[in-house]
Amino acid sequence: MHRRYQFRWTAMSSTTIESSAADPAKRKPVPRYPLQSRWTIFSAGFRPFFLLGAIFAAVAVLLWLPVYHGDLTLQTALAPRDWHVHEMLYGYLPAVITGFLLTAIPNWTGRLPLQGAPLGTLVLAWLAGRLAVTFSADTGWLAALLVDALFLLLVALAALREIIAGRNWRNLNVVALLTLLLVGNVAFHLEAHLGGSADYSIRIGIAVVIMLISLIGGRITPSFTRNWLVRANPGRLPQPFNKLDMVIVAFGGLALVLWVALPLSPLSGSALLIAGVLHLVRLGRWAGDRTVGEKLLLVLHVGYLFIPLGFLLTSAAAFGLIPVSAGIHAWMVGGAGVMTLAVMTRASLGHTGQQLTASLPTQGIYLAAVFAVAARIAAVLLPAWSDPLLHLSALGWAVAFLGFALSYGPTLLARGKPH
């Protein structure tokens, strides 16, 4: 027996990456679906993955400090630094990316979202991966690899199935990037076991994350900005996604490929420098200066700013001017950390029927995250102050993500009006 569903049009949901300038008649209908889970937490992908991802992000960094100082030893087969990098790059970020995609894909395809037991299975796979990696000294590196890789494999297959079923070919590039992230994760385990360090696979993962932010962040930031400015502050509007954006994203991808292969080469340094300037030009076309009155929008522009900053700092490192980790932390703590918090807060509000505005606690979350980035970059550039700045950065990061869990946890766990 076929169940009938009503459909409605979304006027730019908080996760769709369609341009607001697109013809509304071409947008996919988003179903008004009955909840298929008795537990609210498993009624939509953003609920468990945003909440658990935020808690894990804070706990993992707070654990990292005593590990870094030699006061705590984890039962992991990875070197301490590699465990920290892996769990941020291939642990926290895939959780948030999955929460976003499981919420966005129904808007792209018009199909029903993943709920209930299938969603719970994905959550368990992610949790199993975190335990397997952290206790891999006991389970063995190969078992940890297999358990850890399962999550991204399932997510990529689920995304591919929905995009093909919905004939949403334009977003197949997201599946390709998910697959590259999976390859990077597998390579991380292999490289760490065979070579003792995972430098190449770390760069692969970072490059994939930067490309995801360039593609998705590069669409939602100007789209949401345009929608808000049209209503609240008429005047200069962001430029819509066009061929210039395609060129900038493509050149950024080329620069990242060169960096992955030749991180300290003048060739990659030059490409990274040009990519940084191009991404600054791109950001300048989005009228971010006109969003100061709405911090929920402003934070998207601030988060994206760390993408060109990361390119420029990594370029300087390629020429031997500064340490490599300055650019990496600009990308990861800034670009990835701030942008994921920006998306998590907006999506959590929009998809539970809340008003799309940043409350004072939310603004505090953003400030703590930006402080964490500034302190972490300064810790690299000011070695005499490295230790206190490192602790301040970890504190800011933990405050931001625990603040999200405390402020948004009740919303994510409560039944709200579907957006």
Secondary structure, DSSP 4 states (H G I P E B T S, - for coil): -PPP-EEE--SS-SS--S-TTS-GGGSPPEEE-----SSGGGSSTHHHHHHHHHHHHHHHHHHHHHHHTTS---S-SS-HHHHHHHIIIIIIHHHHHHHHHHHHHHHHH-PPPP-HHHHHHHHHHHHHHHHHHHTHHHH-HHHHHHHHHHHHHHHHHHHHHHHHHTT-GGGHHHHHHHHHHHHHHHHHHHHHHHHS--HHHHHHHHHHHHHHIIIIIHHHHHHHHHHHHHHHS-S--PPPS-HHHHHHHHHHHHHHHHHHH-TT-HHHHHHHHHHHHHHHHHHHTT-GGGGTT-HHHHHHHHHHHHHHHHHHHHHHHHTTSS-HHHHHHIIIIIIIIIHHHHHHHHHHHHTTT--SS--HHHHHHHHHHHHHHHHHHHHHH-GGGHHHHHHHHHHHHHHHHHHHHHHHHHHHHS-----
